[in-house]
Amino acid sequence: MARIIWGNPGNPPNEVSRILGITRPQLGRALHRIKRWAGLRGGDRVTIWDDGSVTDELGSIIGNIYDEID
């Protein structure tokens, strides 16, 4: 079962990208793409899970970090 690795306001810390095994710039780009696709703004709160899933404030999955890595 996936576990939450980040769900606070602001930018995710370096620890999040380390846990996901990606670079911080990759995480930032992926997160921005997911939020834009979901109609969210940069400051809108999301939760990142250790399987790469990203959920909105209602707990709905809006994307996966790994799907957005270039």
Helices and strands as residue ranges (DSSP letters): E 4-6, H 14-20, H 24-37, E 47-49, E 53-55, E 61-64, G 65-68
